[in-house]
Amino acid sequence: MKPKSLNLEAYTISETARRLGYKSTKTIYRLLNRKVLEEYILLEKSKRVYLMLEPPNLPTLEEKIKANIQIRRNNMTFKRGN
């Protein structure tokens, strides 16, 4: 049987914030410090942190963040109509 290759897309914290529509990385750093996003982290040998937007067998990163923040009027996720 031929082994399956796993192709994951992982981005830096600032690139992840940009892709999700946040103005700053503050929300993502808060969730990382609370250890909410542990399943979404990929560590490079140089200890650089990357986040997976769509990890296998888990909800997307955007869904996980929405489930762990308060929706406010000025929040980007609220403005996008989601």
C-alpha positions in Angstrom: 0.0 0.0 0.0 1.3 3.4 -0.9 1.7 5.9 2.0 -0.5 9.0 1.8 1.2 12.3 1.9 -0.1 14.9 4.2 -0.1 18.5 2.8 -0.7 21.1 5.5 -0.7 24.8 5.0 0.6 26.7 7.9 1.2 30.5 8.3 3.0 32.8 10.7 0.9 34.5 13.3 0.8 37.8 11.5 -0.1 36.1 8.2 -2.8 34.2 9.9 -4.3 37.4 11.4 -4.2 39.0 7.9 -5.9 36.0 6.3 -8.7 35.9 9.0 -9.3 39.7 8.6 -7.9 40.9 11.9 -6.2 44.3 12.2 -3.7 43.1 14.7 -2.3 39.8 16.1 -3.5 40.6 19.7 -6.5 38.2 19.6 -4.5 35.3 18.3 -1.7 35.9 20.9 -4.2 36.0 23.7 -5.7 32.7 22.7 -2.2 31.2 22.3 -1.3 32.3 25.8 -4.5 30.7 27.2 -3.4 27.5 25.3 -6.7 27.4 23.4 -5.0 27.0 20.0 -2.5 24.2 21.0 -3.9 21.8 18.3 -3.3 24.3 15.5 0.4 25.0 16.2 3.3 23.7 14.1 6.7 24.4 15.5 9.7 24.7 13.3 13.2 23.6 14.5 14.1 27.2 15.1 11.1 27.5 17.5 9.1 29.6 15.0 5.4 29.2 15.5 3.1 28.5 12.6 -0.7 28.1 12.7 -2.8 25.7 10.5 -6.0 27.3 9.2 -7.6 23.9 8.3 -6.0 21.1 10.3 -7.2 17.5 9.7 -10.0 16.2 11.9 -10.5 19.5 13.7 -12.7 22.6 13.1 -11.1 25.4 11.2 -9.0 27.9 13.0 -11.6 30.6 12.3 -14.4 28.6 13.9 -12.2 27.8 16.9 -11.4 31.5 17.4 -15.0 32.5 17.0 -16.0 30.0 19.7 -13.5 31.5 22.2 -14.0 35.2 21.8 -16.8 37.6 22.7 -18.6 39.1 19.7 -18.5 42.9 19.9 -19.7 45.5 17.5 -16.2 46.5 16.4 -15.0 42.9 16.1 -14.0 42.0 12.5 -15.9 38.7 12.6 -19.1 40.6 13.4 -18.6 43.1 10.5 -18.1 40.3 8.0 -21.6 39.1 8.7 -20.6 35.7 10.1 
